[in-house]
């Protein structure tokens, strides 16, 4: 996958089968996209194993990219098992529907899933109607499964899905100071995210040369960063590890126990771990970006005249827009996650997303330009 911004296409699935099936999925440093086409079924075992290792071992990446790829691959596999002579267009539609369903399951929202997949796939013209309608239906099914999973398994939805952020104070409307701080926060978040992604892309070529040796080394560095953070701040090392998907509510609930210095160290340690993970392992870049954006927002909420509620919403939106370069998705995600605090933050979220997106587009080179050929065995 490459970062959204280019017009992605779903090519003939038969062409995709000739690609190597053992790479474990897309390179997360390149964001989210489906430029490589539907996932070939032969790649599914490698993606599953890479995703399980990433999510279970504390790598600073999320589950959204593997789930989208798995949904696509399972859609292609389904049509091949049912009808081997099916036209390529049918495989395209089912692959897209599987990705829609996976995204909806994870975000518990058909709306978020639809917006993300429209931007990621780059749908437009006649293809929009062809893929969007079954995709929306699949999104509804994915959200339904996500809602019912808790009653079937006894798990809390926070164990596998991203829910709305609770505990934020109501925010009625922004003023001039809020817009000023929003622009400054979005600029800072975008620059930091560009640095993280750039480091991640540089890591791709280094690790690809001797992957079996360097992957464990990177894992040890990530673990060392987590231990160093705990020893330096006294906070749990788990704050640095994992995607941060379930940590945002707890972080906000205990905001009073975090000093500005500790929050800054969290951004530094987790940001480095995130950068190394982006270029080395396989997983999704979205949730660590959301978490780091929330931490930046929590820090910015201490500024005079800037409330914590819009600061966190803007921080999350700016981070997603800068990392994924999907501004509309960033706006929708941040708005839905903070909907409980009222609509007052939404104008600021839009401004922050646009500013971060423009900074990222200006400073961050196209994904393909930063990844050497040796990174795609």
FITORSE-805200 format. One record per residue (C-alpha): x, y, z. Coordinates in pm, whole numbers, padded with zeros to 5 digits, always signed. Layout:
N
XYZ...
***
This chain:
377
+00000+00000+00000+00101+00358-00050-00020+00667+00128-00348+00801+00002-00310+01101-00220-00250+00908-00541-00544+00770-00731-00549+00408-00619-00693+00132-00837-00812-00224-00791-00642-00411-01077-00725-00755-01207-00697-00996-00914-00519-01248-01137-00232-01004-01175-00204-00969-00796-00151-01343-00756+00178-01317-00937+00309-01088-00665+00508-01228-00375+00276-01362-00107+00516-01371+00185+00567-01004+00271+00315-01005+00558+00110-00714+00427+00171-00353+00337+00446-00126+00470+00274+00090+00737+00516+00376+00682+00335+00430+00352-00003+00489+00517-00328+00326+00407-00426+00251+00049-00525-00031-00185-00298+00062-00474-00174-00296-00485-00524-00423-00560-00725-00688-00375-00524-00909-00140-00437-01241-00310-00561-01538-00103-00209-01684-00091-00101-01381+00113-00365-01431+00385-00163-01668+00613+00135-01434+00617-00082-01131+00691-00258-01315+00975+00070-01426+01135+00228-01082+01101-00083-00915+01247-00100-01154+01543+00268-01097+01620+00232-00719+01592-00081-00688+01804+00021-00945+02064+00386-00853+02115+00346-00481+02179+00463-00335+01849+00346+00024+01813+00101-00038+01528-00273-00093+01504-00496-00365+01356-00679-00164+01090-00447-00228+00793-00429-00608+00843-00807-00624+00888-00869-00426+00570-00628-00653+00380-00784-00966+00530-01133-00848+00441-01019-00792+00083-00847-01129+00058-01138-01319+00206-01371-01152-00043-01153-01269-00333-01122-01617-00181-01499-01644-00142-01573-01571-00507-01298-01807-00624-01435-02092-00417-01789-02021-00533-01715-01954-00900-01370-01980-01051-01470-01824-01380-01618-01509-01220-01526-01183-01397-01252-00973-01236-01509-00701-01161-01693-00937-00927-01374-01006-00733-01312-00631-00714-01656-00567-00565-01631-00850-00310-01278-00749-00212-01392-00392-00151-01697-00514+00044-01473-00727+00265-01252-00427+00338-01557-00210+00415-01686-00473+00659-01349-00504+00834-01311-00128+00877-01667-00098+01004-01614-00378+01256-01307-00208+01396-01446+00145+01418-01800+00034+01512-01928+00283+01254-02041+00226+00896-01997+00600+00834-01630+00603+00934-01567+00284+00736-01732+00424+00424-01542+00753+00436-01206+00586+00500-01250+00333+00220-01370+00596-00029-01055+00799+00035-00823+00499+00055-00947+00332-00263-00984+00661-00446-01331+00574-00572-01485+00797-00832-01698+00799-01141-01889+00482-01235-01678+00275-00997-01816+00472-00702-02166+00331-00746-02035-00015-00831-01830-00055-00515-01994+00186-00270-02338+00024-00247-02221-00329-00157-01949-00170+00053-02201+00027+00257-02410-00286+00309-02100-00474+00422-02016-00183+00655-02354-00216+00821-02299-00588+00870-01950-00528+01009-02081-00274+01259-02359-00514+01360-02109-00792+01423-01893-00552+01626-02188-00450+01843-02296-00811+01897-01947-00949+01959-01954-00845+02324-02269-01042+02402-02142-01347+02212-01796-01359+02365-01825-01161+02688-01548-00927+02572-01567-00554+02613-01580-00377+02277-01271-00182+02384-01074-00505+02342-01117-00505+01965-01284-00181+01853-01236+00192+01889-01517+00356+02081-01601+00716+02147-01387+00912+02390-01572+00953+02719-01521+01205+02994-01460+01513+02780-01627+01830+02902-01895+01988+02685-01761+02249+02447-02022+02492+02317-01842+02704+02060-01492+02824+01966-01356+03176+01977-01066+03351+01804-00812+03222+02057-00926+02863+01993-00863+02900+01620-00520+03048+01682-00415+02767+01915-00568+02511+01677-00349+02625+01389-00039+02621+01610-00122+02275+01747-00195+02133+01400+00136+02268+01270+00330+02115+01560+00154+01780+01534+00198+01767+01157+00571+01842+01174+00619+01578+01444+00423+01322+01242+00622+01399+00927+00943+01334+01121+00807+01003+01251+00692+00884+00910+01018+00996+00748+01218+00797+01003+00988+00501+00944+01048+00515+00569+01423+00531+00622+01395+00223+00841+01226+00026+00561+01536-00001+00346+01767-00073+00638+01557-00356+00780+01474-00509+00441+01842-00589+00377+01868-00840+00666+01516-00876+00795+01563-01192+01003+01843-01030+01201+01724-00672+01220+01355-00730+01302+01436-00881+01645+01685-00600+01698+01419-00339+01631+01184-00525+01866+01448-00507+02139+01492-00135+02080+01116-00081+02114+01118-00282+02436+01415-00081+02561+01230+00243+02492+00933+00119+02695+01156+00020+02987+01345+00350+02972+01017+00540+02980+00904+00351+03290+01236+00403+03466+01240+00773+03378+00880+00864+03460+00745+00590+03686+00455+00536+03445+00371+00188+03310+00584+00069+03019+00267-00040+02839+00201+00326+02755+00486+00307+02502+00401-00038+02369+00101-00142+02160-00113+00079+01938-00270+00291+02212-00615+00194+02087-00756+00129+02432-00534+00371+02623-00689+00705+02526-00990+00683+02763-00767+00583+03055-00518+00857+02969-00793+01119+02978-00945+00977+03295-00611+01015+03473-00505+01336+03301-00444+01505+03635-00169+01255+03720+00035+01341+03411+00273+01637+03412+00361+01828+03096+00713+01686+03109+00590+01328+03138+00351+01376+02847+00636+01517+02638+00852+01215+02723+00566+00986+02628+00551+01149+02284+00928+01115+02243+00956+00751+02352+00640+00626+02186+00706+00839+01878+01046+00677+01824+00900+00330+01886+00621+00414+01641+00867+00530+01375+01074+00214+01401+00762-00003+01393+00630+00178+01083+00926+00071+00873+00989-00272+01022+00675-00458+01119+00332-00503+00963+00025-00333+01103-00179-00016+01087-00050+00338+01140-00381+00495+01247-00423+00415+01616-00075+00513+01737-00124+00842+01551-00457+00893+01726-00300+00824+02064-00003+01055+02008-00239+01325+01880-00449+01289+02195-00135+01324+02411-00036+01638+02220-00389+01772+02267-00374+01703+02638-00056+01909+02656-00205+02189+02445-00511+02196+02669-00293+02361+02933-00243+02667+02714-00425+02985+02822-00765+03013+02658-00756+02666+02503-00983+02395+02644-00880+02032+02668-01183+01909+02473-01111+02083+02140-00737+02042+02189-00769+01662+02206-01008+01651+01910-00777+01869+01700-00468+01674+01806-00620+01342+01698-00750+01481+01368-00422+01653+01283-00217+01339+01354-00438+01117+01137-00445+01373+00855-00065+01409+00862+00016+01037+00881-00249+00896+00646-00301+01209+00434-00674+01137+00440-00816+01470+00564-01184+01381+00535-01132+01056+00724-00940+01244+00993-01227+01490+01036-01491+01218+01057-01291+01002+01302-01218+01291+01538-01574+01425+01517-01729+01085+01588-01487+01000+01870-01559+01330+02048-01928+01360+01957-02030+01329+02321-01877+01669+02397-02099+01852+02150-02045+02000+01807-01843+02301+01921-01510+02136+01837-01599+02043+01480-01497+02374+01312-01162+02351+01488-01121+01986+01385-01174+02083+01022-00919+02365+01040-00665+02143+01219-00707+01860+00967-00663+02088+00667-00354+02255+00815-00193+01921+00906-00275+01773+00566-00120+02066+00381+00194+02051+00595+00226+01677+00534+00175+01716+00160+00439+01989+00153+00706+01824+00365+00656+01452+00311+00773+01302-00016+00547+01058-00205+00574+00710-00049+00731+00540-00348+01014+00793-00363+01140+00706-00015+01127+00326-00038+01412+00154-00221+01346-00137-00453+01510-00376-00208+01228-00310+00039+00984-00499-00185+01127-00851-00214
***
